[in-house]
Amino acid sequence: MTPIQFSREETTEIVSRLKAYFRDELDQDLDGLPAQMLLDFIAREIGPMFYNRALYDAQTVVADRAEQIGDAILGLEKPGR
C-alpha cells in the first residue's frame, strides 16, 4: 500500500492543529519537529485504519445506491402477457 502523504500546505495545517491541541487540551508545548514526527507516526500507523474505514463506508453507500437503482429499474417493468 502506498504510504499516506500530505502536501506541504496540508502538513503545515495538520502540524499547527496538533500543536494547538497539545497546548489547549494537554497543556504541553509541542515543537515543530516532534509534531511532524507525531504526524508521520499517525499517518503511517493509524492513517491506514481511517482510510480503510472510509473505503468500507464508501462501498456501503455505493452498494445501497446500486440496490436503489436496481429497484427503480424493476419498477419500470411493463406488465407482460
N, CA, C and O of each residue as an XYZ file, in Angstrom:
324
protein
N       0.843     -1.177      0.000
C       0.000      0.000      0.000
C       0.891      1.242      0.000
O       1.903      1.293      0.698
N       0.507      2.225     -0.778
C       1.237      3.479     -0.830
C       1.052      4.234      0.479
O      -0.075      4.379      0.954
N       2.140      4.717      1.067
C       2.004      5.473      2.312
C       1.168      6.735      2.109
O       1.162      7.325      1.028
N       0.472      7.132      3.153
C      -0.318      8.359      3.113
C       0.644      9.533      3.151
O       1.482      9.634      4.047
N       0.518     10.412      2.177
C       1.361     11.602      2.129
C       0.477     12.830      1.982
O      -0.562     12.800      1.321
N       0.913     13.898      2.610
C       0.183     15.155      2.566
C       1.019     16.200      1.835
O       2.249     16.135      1.826
N       0.341     17.154      1.231
C       1.047     18.267      0.596
C       1.715     19.107      1.683
O       1.437     18.945      2.872
N       2.583     19.989      1.262
C       3.266     20.876      2.217
C       2.238     21.710      2.993
O       2.363     21.901      4.202
N       1.221     22.202      2.275
C       0.193     23.021      2.922
C      -0.613     22.198      3.920
O      -0.905     22.666      5.020
N      -0.974     20.971      3.538
C      -1.720     20.099      4.452
C      -0.882     19.773      5.683
O      -1.385     19.797      6.807
N       0.391     19.471      5.469
C       1.285     19.153      6.585
C       1.388     20.326      7.538
O       1.328     20.146      8.755
N       1.540     21.517      7.002
C       1.624     22.715      7.842
C       0.355     22.881      8.666
O       0.423     23.187      9.857
N      -0.800     22.681      8.040
C      -2.081     22.812      8.745
C      -2.236     21.746      9.826
O      -2.656     22.050     10.943
N      -1.901     20.509      9.502
C      -2.043     19.420     10.476
C      -1.099     19.624     11.655
O      -1.502     19.459     12.806
N       0.148     19.979     11.378
C       1.120     20.221     12.452
C       0.635     21.368     13.339
O       0.757     21.299     14.562
N       0.096     22.403     12.737
C      -0.440     23.523     13.507
C      -1.573     23.063     14.419
O      -1.649     23.468     15.579
N      -2.435     22.229     13.898
C      -3.554     21.726     14.712
C      -3.074     20.812     15.831
O      -3.604     20.862     16.941
N      -2.082     19.984     15.553
C      -1.523     19.124     16.601
C      -0.918     19.967     17.716
O      -1.139     19.697     18.897
N      -0.157     20.984     17.340
C       0.455     21.858     18.334
C      -0.606     22.563     19.171
O      -0.468     22.666     20.390
N      -1.663     23.047     18.523
C      -2.742     23.725     19.251
C      -3.464     22.763     20.179
O      -3.812     23.128     21.302
N      -3.693     21.535     19.719
C      -4.357     20.541     20.562
C      -3.524     20.249     21.806
O      -4.046     20.245     22.921
N      -2.241     20.009     21.615
C      -1.375     19.722     22.758
C      -1.337     20.902     23.724
O      -1.339     20.718     24.941
N      -1.302     22.110     23.174
C      -1.266     23.313     24.014
C      -2.583     23.497     24.764
O      -2.583     23.725     25.974
N      -3.707     23.398     24.049
C      -5.007     23.721     24.632
C      -5.573     22.603     25.508
O      -6.156     22.866     26.560
N      -5.402     21.382     25.076
C      -6.038     20.259     25.781
C      -5.111     19.553     26.767
O      -5.569     19.011     27.773
N      -3.824     19.557     26.483
C      -2.889     18.801     27.317
C      -1.909     19.695     28.071
O      -1.071     19.214     28.833
N      -2.028     21.015     27.843
C      -1.140     21.988     28.474
C       0.329     21.614     28.256
O       1.145     21.683     29.176
N       0.647     21.216     27.020
C       2.002     20.822     26.636
C       2.419     21.602     25.402
O       1.621     21.829     24.493
N       3.677     22.006     25.383
C       4.210     22.633     24.179
C       4.769     21.536     23.288
O       5.574     20.714     23.725
N       4.342     21.532     22.056
C       4.823     20.555     21.085
C       5.528     21.341     19.987
O       4.891     22.071     19.228
N       6.831     21.188     19.909
C       7.604     21.899     18.898
C       7.342     21.309     17.522
O       6.717     20.257     17.386
N       7.835     22.012     16.500
C       7.591     21.624     15.114
C       8.066     20.229     14.774
O       7.312     19.460     14.177
N       9.298     19.870     15.135
C       9.826     18.555     14.778
C       9.064     17.427     15.460
O       8.674     16.477     14.782
N       8.833     17.487     16.783
C       8.031     16.428     17.402
C       6.607     16.343     16.824
O       6.055     15.252     16.685
N       6.026     17.488     16.493
C       4.692     17.483     15.885
C       4.742     16.808     14.523
O       3.843     16.040     14.181
N       5.779     17.083     13.743
C       5.946     16.440     12.439
C       6.149     14.935     12.604
O       5.607     14.142     11.834
N       6.926     14.549     13.606
C       7.162     13.127     13.865
C       5.860     12.442     14.286
O       5.593     11.312     13.879
N       5.054     13.123     15.099
C       3.764     12.574     15.505
C       2.863     12.406     14.299
O       2.195     11.381     14.160
N       2.836     13.400     13.426
C       2.045     13.295     12.203
C       2.511     12.116     11.360
O       1.685     11.356     10.854
N       3.812     11.954     11.204
C       4.346     10.827     10.430
C       3.916      9.498     11.035
O       3.546      8.573     10.314
N       3.967      9.405     12.371
C       3.546      8.178     13.057
C       2.062      7.906     12.816
O       1.676      6.786     12.479
N       1.244      8.927     12.989
C      -0.202      8.758     12.803
C      -0.504      8.343     11.363
O      -1.298      7.433     11.125
N       0.138      9.019     10.406
C      -0.103      8.694      9.001
C       0.323      7.264      8.686
O      -0.351      6.564      7.930
N       1.433      6.833      9.261
C       1.968      5.500      8.971
C       1.217      4.398      9.716
O       0.898      3.364      9.129
N       0.931      4.607     10.996
C       0.412      3.533     11.845
C      -1.109      3.549     12.013
O      -1.724      2.490     12.142
N      -1.708      4.713     12.013
C      -3.136      4.828     12.285
C      -3.910      5.241     11.045
O      -5.058      4.837     10.863
N      -3.293      6.036     10.200
C      -3.937      6.524      8.988
C      -4.577      5.434      8.144
O      -5.713      5.598      7.699
N      -3.872      4.309      7.908
C      -4.487      3.260      7.098
C      -5.803      2.735      7.667
O      -6.682      2.319      6.912
N      -5.944      2.750      8.986
C      -7.198      2.296      9.595
C      -8.344      3.244      9.245
O      -9.448      2.802      8.927
N      -8.075      4.552      9.305
C      -9.082      5.536      8.914
C      -9.392      5.428      7.424
O     -10.550      5.504      7.013
N      -8.355      5.252      6.634
C      -8.516      5.115      5.183
C      -9.383      3.905      4.852
O     -10.313      3.996      4.050
N      -9.070      2.775      5.476
C      -9.849      1.558      5.208
C     -11.294      1.715      5.653
O     -12.205      1.256      4.964
N     -11.516      2.354      6.788
C     -12.883      2.588      7.259
C     -13.638      3.436      6.246
O     -14.802      3.160      5.954
N     -12.995      4.458      5.709
C     -13.632      5.310      4.700
C     -13.973      4.498      3.450
O     -15.036      4.690      2.859
N     -13.079      3.593      3.045
C     -13.370      2.732      1.899
C     -14.587      1.860      2.161
O     -15.455      1.728      1.298
N     -14.654      1.268      3.341
C     -15.806      0.415      3.680
C     -17.095      1.227      3.681
O     -18.128      0.771      3.189
N     -17.026      2.435      4.237
C     -18.206      3.298      4.261
C     -18.632      3.667      2.845
O     -19.821      3.650      2.527
N     -17.665      4.000      1.996
C     -17.977      4.339      0.600
C     -18.563      3.133     -0.124
O     -19.508      3.269     -0.901
N     -18.007      1.962      0.129
C     -18.516      0.740     -0.504
C     -19.964      0.492     -0.090
O     -20.774      0.076     -0.919
N     -20.302      0.732      1.154
C     -21.666      0.566      1.637
C     -22.609      1.537      0.934
O     -23.707      1.154      0.529
N     -22.189      2.784      0.788
C     -23.015      3.787      0.109
C     -23.247      3.374     -1.341
O     -24.375      3.441     -1.829
N     -22.198      2.950     -2.030
C     -22.327      2.555     -3.433
C     -23.240      1.332     -3.555
O     -24.077      1.279     -4.457
N     -23.091      0.359     -2.672
C     -23.944     -0.830     -2.719
C     -25.407     -0.457     -2.474
O     -26.300     -0.974     -3.146
N     -25.652      0.429     -1.525
C     -27.025      0.871     -1.256
C     -27.622      1.584     -2.472
O     -28.776      1.352     -2.833
N     -26.831      2.444     -3.090
C     -27.311      3.166     -4.275
C     -27.562      2.200     -5.430
O     -28.539      2.348     -6.163
N     -26.689      1.219     -5.592
C     -26.870      0.234     -6.661
C     -28.165     -0.551     -6.443
O     -28.885     -0.853     -7.394
N     -28.447     -0.872     -5.199
C     -29.693     -1.581     -4.895
C     -30.902     -0.698     -5.204
O     -31.897     -1.177     -5.748
N     -30.821      0.581     -4.862
C     -31.907      1.505     -5.162
C     -32.117      1.638     -6.665
O     -33.254      1.691     -7.134
N     -31.028      1.693     -7.417
C     -31.132      1.775     -8.876
C     -31.765      0.506     -9.429
O     -32.626      0.569    -10.306
N     -31.339     -0.644     -8.918
C     -31.928     -1.906     -9.351
C     -33.421     -1.946     -9.084
O     -34.196     -2.379     -9.937
N     -33.828     -1.497     -7.906
C     -35.254     -1.460     -7.572
C     -36.005     -0.504     -8.501
O     -37.119     -0.802     -8.934
N     -35.391      0.646     -8.807
C     -36.033      1.614     -9.697
C     -36.197      1.036    -11.091
O     -37.224      1.242    -11.738
N     -35.191      0.317    -11.551
C     -35.286     -0.318    -12.876
C     -36.376     -1.358    -12.885
O     -37.146     -1.435    -13.842
N     -36.463     -2.159    -11.844
C     -37.536     -3.162    -11.778
C     -38.906     -2.487    -11.760
O     -39.881     -3.028    -12.280
N     -38.969     -1.286    -11.151
C     -40.229     -0.554    -11.122
C     -40.669     -0.056    -12.499
O     -41.825      0.328    -12.676
N     -39.771     -0.060    -13.462
C     -40.090      0.366    -14.816
C     -40.633     -0.763    -15.674
O     -41.060     -0.527    -16.804
N     -40.623     -1.977    -15.159
C     -41.108     -3.113    -15.952
C     -42.566     -2.923    -16.354
O     -43.385     -2.418    -15.585
N     -42.858     -3.331    -17.546
C     -44.240     -3.305    -18.050
C     -44.854     -4.691    -17.832
O     -44.184     -5.716    -17.953
N     -46.114     -4.688    -17.517
C     -46.762     -5.992    -17.340
C     -46.792     -6.739    -18.679
O     -47.113     -6.161    -19.718
N     -46.465     -7.986    -18.636
C     -46.457     -8.810    -19.832
C     -47.690     -9.689    -19.888
O     -48.532     -9.686    -18.989
N     -47.766    -10.422    -20.946
C     -48.917    -11.318    -21.101
C     -48.811    -12.514    -20.263
O     -49.702    -13.363    -20.283
